[in-house]
């Protein structure tokens, strides 16, 4: 462990990113991990700013997460949402009462003129998160999806329609004008290792990379940069990635995910079930680690985190699947 990186930066969003973050924090010394979080999923509900990916990271890293569903607060109630539904408000986005508390506090702070990065840092600290959580930008950026019903916002498609309308195209509104968070850029500049979480590249990672300053900072970083596949045997561990990739004509392979990060990674971790794809990745100049990437519980996440850190620190080379 003495040769392990002192400062790891992870690019993440969603449940897979939160689980990987938890695994890395369990394997690393305290304060060694910073997570740059997706804001493309953010939405306003009942006049409140909701940041699903940021919140899932904070709840997971503070042991508050509802582990059964992978998001929200454990043992939360929905009395406020029930009243809203009774009053005729749309209630398709499940927001628990404890969850509402964070959204109210965040919106109050935003209305007072505080930035999202400052607010998120304080929330993570006060709630006991074991890593720094850094929004990709303080500016507005929203993922939009083109379906047969026209352009849709992310949350109405993902939660409201349960990902049913097939996706024909994606865009990240606001990315062209959004400024990269100075805190996120500083974290990248200080990093000894950069990890792309096993998050949906289209919905969680590429909204971050659409911010020019962040993409450039990662592309020019002179440290190991490792991607982790979100697919096992061509299927997503969680979420609509495989179906989206098929619908967009991208194929459903770990190598296809790695190609999305062309020029941004020099190593890739895939599942042992996909070890047959290693040769194609090696031919592209990438180091490859084939192992068990399924994070069934926190101990499993810690195992994967430790394995990744050891591989990145002691010279990356191909590891054959057992």
C-alpha positions as CSV (number, residue, x, y, z in Angstrom):
1,X,0.0,0.0,0.0
2,X,3.0,2.3,0.5
3,X,3.3,2.8,-3.3
4,X,-0.4,3.4,-3.8
5,X,-1.5,6.8,-5.1
6,X,-1.9,9.5,-2.5
7,X,-4.6,11.3,-4.4
8,X,-7.1,9.5,-6.6
9,X,-9.7,11.3,-8.7
10,X,-12.7,9.4,-10.0
11,X,-15.1,10.6,-12.7
12,X,-18.5,9.3,-11.8
13,X,-22.3,9.3,-11.8
14,X,-25.0,7.0,-10.7
15,X,-25.1,3.9,-8.6
16,X,-22.1,2.2,-10.2
17,X,-20.0,5.2,-9.6
18,X,-21.1,5.5,-5.9
19,X,-20.3,1.8,-5.3
20,X,-16.8,2.2,-6.9
21,X,-16.2,5.3,-4.8
22,X,-17.1,3.4,-1.6
23,X,-14.8,0.6,-2.6
24,X,-11.9,3.0,-3.2
25,X,-12.5,4.9,0.1
26,X,-12.4,1.6,2.0
27,X,-9.1,0.7,0.3
28,X,-7.4,4.2,0.4
29,X,-6.2,6.3,3.4
30,X,-8.7,8.9,4.6
31,X,-9.0,12.0,2.3
32,X,-7.2,10.3,-0.6
33,X,-10.3,10.2,-3.0
34,X,-12.1,13.1,-4.8
35,X,-15.1,12.3,-7.0
36,X,-16.0,14.6,-9.9
37,X,-19.8,14.1,-10.2
38,X,-22.2,14.3,-13.1
39,X,-24.7,17.2,-13.0
40,X,-26.5,16.3,-16.2
41,X,-29.2,14.5,-14.3
42,X,-30.1,17.5,-12.1
43,X,-33.7,18.7,-12.1
44,X,-36.1,21.0,-10.4
45,X,-39.0,19.4,-8.5
46,X,-41.5,21.6,-6.6
47,X,-39.1,24.5,-6.9
48,X,-36.2,22.5,-5.4
49,X,-32.9,21.6,-6.9
50,X,-32.4,17.8,-7.0
51,X,-29.0,16.4,-7.8
52,X,-29.4,12.6,-8.0
53,X,-25.9,11.6,-8.8
54,X,-24.3,13.9,-6.2
55,X,-26.8,12.8,-3.6
56,X,-26.3,9.1,-4.3
57,X,-22.5,9.6,-3.9
58,X,-23.0,11.5,-0.6
59,X,-25.5,9.0,0.8
60,X,-23.3,6.0,-0.2
61,X,-20.1,7.6,1.2
62,X,-21.8,8.4,4.5
63,X,-23.4,5.0,4.9
64,X,-26.9,6.6,4.6
65,X,-27.8,4.9,1.3
66,X,-30.8,2.6,0.8
67,X,-28.7,-0.3,-0.3
68,X,-31.7,-2.3,-1.6
69,X,-32.6,0.2,-4.2
70,X,-29.2,1.8,-4.6
71,X,-30.4,5.4,-4.1
72,X,-32.2,7.5,-1.6
73,X,-31.8,7.4,2.2
74,X,-32.2,4.1,4.1
75,X,-35.4,3.7,6.1
76,X,-36.8,7.0,4.6
77,X,-40.5,7.7,4.6
78,X,-42.6,9.5,1.9
79,X,-45.1,11.4,3.9
80,X,-44.3,14.7,2.2
81,X,-44.6,13.1,-1.3
82,X,-48.0,11.5,-0.2
83,X,-49.3,14.9,0.7
84,X,-48.1,16.4,-2.6
85,X,-49.8,13.5,-4.5
86,X,-53.0,14.1,-2.6
87,X,-52.9,17.8,-3.6
88,X,-52.6,16.8,-7.2
89,X,-48.9,17.4,-7.7
90,X,-46.9,15.0,-10.0
91,X,-45.4,12.4,-7.7
92,X,-43.6,10.1,-10.2
93,X,-40.1,11.1,-8.8
94,X,-39.8,9.3,-5.5
95,X,-38.3,11.7,-3.0
96,X,-38.2,10.7,0.6
97,X,-38.7,13.0,3.6
98,X,-35.0,12.9,4.6
99,X,-34.1,13.4,1.0
100,X,-36.4,16.4,0.8
101,X,-34.4,17.9,3.7
102,X,-31.2,18.0,1.6
103,X,-33.0,19.4,-1.4
104,X,-34.6,22.2,0.7
105,X,-31.2,23.1,2.2
106,X,-29.4,23.0,-1.2
107,X,-32.1,25.2,-2.8
108,X,-32.0,27.6,0.2
109,X,-28.3,28.0,-0.2
110,X,-28.4,28.4,-3.9
111,X,-31.0,31.2,-3.5
112,X,-28.6,32.9,-1.1
113,X,-26.0,33.0,-3.9
114,X,-23.8,30.1,-2.8
115,X,-22.3,27.9,-5.6
116,X,-23.1,24.3,-6.1
117,X,-19.5,23.2,-5.4
118,X,-19.4,25.0,-2.0
119,X,-22.8,23.6,-1.1
120,X,-21.9,20.1,-2.1
121,X,-18.6,20.2,-0.1
122,X,-20.4,21.3,3.0
123,X,-23.2,18.8,2.6
124,X,-20.7,16.0,2.2
125,X,-18.8,17.1,5.3
126,X,-21.8,17.6,7.5
127,X,-23.3,14.3,6.5
128,X,-20.1,12.4,7.0
129,X,-19.1,11.4,3.5
130,X,-15.6,9.8,3.4
131,X,-14.5,11.5,0.2
132,X,-14.7,14.9,-1.5
133,X,-17.6,15.2,-3.9
134,X,-17.1,17.8,-6.5
135,X,-19.8,18.8,-9.1
136,X,-18.3,19.0,-12.6
137,X,-19.5,22.6,-12.8
138,X,-21.4,25.2,-10.9
139,X,-23.2,26.1,-14.1
140,X,-26.4,24.5,-15.5
141,X,-25.9,21.5,-17.7
142,X,-28.8,19.1,-18.6
143,X,-28.8,15.8,-20.5
144,X,-31.5,15.7,-23.2
145,X,-32.6,12.6,-25.1
146,X,-34.2,12.4,-28.5
147,X,-36.9,9.8,-28.6
148,X,-39.8,9.0,-31.0
149,X,-41.8,11.4,-28.8
150,X,-39.3,14.2,-29.4
151,X,-36.6,15.6,-27.0
152,X,-37.1,14.7,-23.4
153,X,-35.4,15.8,-20.2
154,X,-33.5,13.0,-18.5
155,X,-35.5,12.5,-15.3
156,X,-38.9,12.3,-17.0
157,X,-37.4,9.7,-19.4
158,X,-35.4,7.8,-16.8
159,X,-37.8,7.8,-13.9
160,X,-41.1,9.0,-15.3
161,X,-41.1,6.7,-18.3
162,X,-38.8,4.0,-16.9
163,X,-36.4,4.4,-19.9
164,X,-39.1,3.0,-22.3
165,X,-38.9,5.4,-25.3
166,X,-35.9,4.3,-27.4
167,X,-33.2,6.9,-27.6
168,X,-32.1,8.1,-31.0
169,X,-29.7,10.8,-30.0
170,X,-28.3,12.7,-27.0
171,X,-27.2,16.2,-26.3
172,X,-25.9,18.0,-23.2
173,X,-27.5,21.4,-23.0
174,X,-25.3,24.0,-21.5
175,X,-22.0,22.1,-21.9
176,X,-20.7,24.6,-24.4
177,X,-21.0,27.5,-22.0
178,X,-20.4,25.7,-18.7
179,X,-17.2,26.4,-16.9
180,X,-15.3,23.5,-15.3
181,X,-15.4,23.7,-11.5
182,X,-12.1,25.1,-10.3
183,X,-12.1,22.6,-7.5
184,X,-12.5,19.7,-10.0
185,X,-9.6,21.1,-12.1
186,X,-7.4,21.4,-9.0
187,X,-8.2,17.8,-8.0
188,X,-7.2,16.6,-11.5
189,X,-4.0,18.6,-11.4
190,X,-3.0,17.1,-8.0
191,X,-4.1,13.5,-8.9
192,X,-1.7,10.5,-8.9
193,X,-4.4,8.4,-10.5
194,X,-7.6,9.1,-12.5
195,X,-10.3,6.5,-12.6
196,X,-13.4,6.4,-14.8
197,X,-16.1,4.7,-12.7
198,X,-18.2,1.9,-14.1
199,X,-21.0,4.4,-14.8
200,X,-23.1,4.8,-17.9
201,X,-20.7,6.6,-20.3
202,X,-23.5,8.2,-22.3
203,X,-25.6,9.4,-19.3
204,X,-23.1,9.8,-16.5
205,X,-19.6,10.3,-17.9
206,X,-19.9,12.1,-21.2
207,X,-21.9,15.0,-19.7
208,X,-18.8,15.7,-17.6
209,X,-16.5,15.3,-20.6
210,X,-18.7,17.6,-22.6
211,X,-17.2,20.4,-20.5
212,X,-14.2,21.4,-22.5
213,X,-11.9,22.3,-19.6
214,X,-12.5,19.0,-17.8
215,X,-11.8,16.9,-21.0
216,X,-8.7,18.8,-21.7
217,X,-7.4,18.5,-18.1
218,X,-7.8,14.7,-18.2
219,X,-6.4,14.4,-21.7
220,X,-3.2,16.2,-20.7
221,X,-2.8,14.6,-17.3
222,X,0.6,12.8,-16.9
223,X,-0.7,10.1,-14.5
224,X,-2.3,6.7,-15.0
225,X,-5.8,7.0,-16.3
226,X,-8.0,3.9,-15.9
227,X,-11.5,3.1,-17.1
228,X,-13.7,0.5,-15.5
229,X,-16.3,-1.3,-17.6
230,X,-20.0,-1.0,-16.7
231,X,-20.8,-4.1,-18.8
232,X,-20.5,-7.8,-18.0
233,X,-21.1,-10.1,-20.9
234,X,-22.6,-7.3,-23.0
235,X,-25.2,-6.5,-20.3
236,X,-25.3,-3.5,-17.9
237,X,-25.0,-4.4,-14.2
238,X,-27.7,-1.7,-13.6
239,X,-29.6,0.7,-15.9
240,X,-30.4,1.1,-19.6
241,X,-26.8,1.3,-21.0
242,X,-26.8,-1.9,-23.2
243,X,-30.2,-1.0,-24.7
244,X,-29.1,2.5,-25.4
245,X,-25.9,1.5,-27.0
246,X,-27.7,-1.0,-29.2
247,X,-30.3,1.6,-30.2
248,X,-27.6,4.1,-31.1
249,X,-25.7,1.5,-33.1
250,X,-22.7,1.4,-30.8
251,X,-22.6,-2.3,-29.9
252,X,-22.6,-3.6,-26.4
253,X,-19.0,-4.6,-25.6
254,X,-16.5,-3.5,-23.0
255,X,-14.2,-2.6,-25.8
256,X,-16.9,-0.3,-27.1
257,X,-17.1,1.5,-23.8
258,X,-13.3,1.9,-23.8
259,X,-13.5,3.5,-27.2
260,X,-15.7,6.2,-25.8
261,X,-12.7,7.3,-23.7
262,X,-10.2,7.3,-26.5
263,X,-7.3,9.6,-25.7
264,X,-8.4,9.8,-22.0
265,X,-7.4,6.4,-20.7
266,X,-4.3,4.2,-20.9
267,X,-5.7,1.3,-19.0
268,X,-9.0,-0.5,-18.8
269,X,-10.6,-2.9,-16.3
270,X,-13.1,-5.4,-17.6
271,X,-14.8,-8.5,-16.3
272,X,-13.2,-11.9,-16.5
273,X,-16.3,-12.9,-18.6
274,X,-15.1,-10.4,-21.2
275,X,-11.4,-11.4,-21.2
276,X,-11.7,-12.3,-24.8
277,X,-11.9,-8.6,-25.6
278,X,-8.5,-8.0,-24.1
279,X,-6.5,-8.5,-27.3
280,X,-8.5,-5.8,-29.1
281,X,-7.8,-3.4,-26.2
282,X,-4.1,-4.3,-26.1
283,X,-3.9,-3.6,-29.8
284,X,-5.1,-0.1,-29.1
285,X,-2.2,0.4,-26.7
286,X,-4.3,0.0,-23.5
287,X,-3.2,-2.0,-20.5
288,X,-5.9,-4.5,-19.5
289,X,-7.0,-6.0,-16.2
290,X,-9.5,-8.8,-16.5
291,X,-11.1,-9.6,-13.1
292,X,-14.4,-9.9,-11.3
293,X,-15.9,-6.4,-11.5
294,X,-19.3,-7.1,-10.0
295,X,-19.7,-5.2,-6.7
296,X,-22.3,-7.2,-4.8
297,X,-21.7,-5.5,-1.5
298,X,-19.3,-3.0,0.2
299,X,-16.7,-5.7,0.8
300,X,-16.8,-6.6,-2.9
301,X,-16.4,-3.0,-3.8
302,X,-13.4,-2.7,-1.5
303,X,-11.8,-5.8,-3.1
304,X,-12.2,-4.3,-6.6
305,X,-10.9,-1.0,-5.5
306,X,-7.8,-2.5,-3.9
307,X,-7.2,-4.7,-6.9
308,X,-7.4,-1.7,-9.2
309,X,-5.1,0.4,-7.0
310,X,-2.5,-2.4,-6.8
311,X,-2.6,-2.9,-10.6
312,X,-2.3,0.8,-11.3
313,X,0.6,1.2,-8.8
314,X,2.8,-1.7,-9.6
315,X,3.0,-1.5,-13.4
316,X,0.0,-2.2,-15.5
317,X,0.1,-5.3,-17.7
318,X,-2.3,-7.8,-18.9
319,X,-3.8,-10.1,-16.2
320,X,-5.4,-13.2,-17.6
321,X,-8.8,-14.3,-16.3
322,X,-8.6,-17.2,-13.9
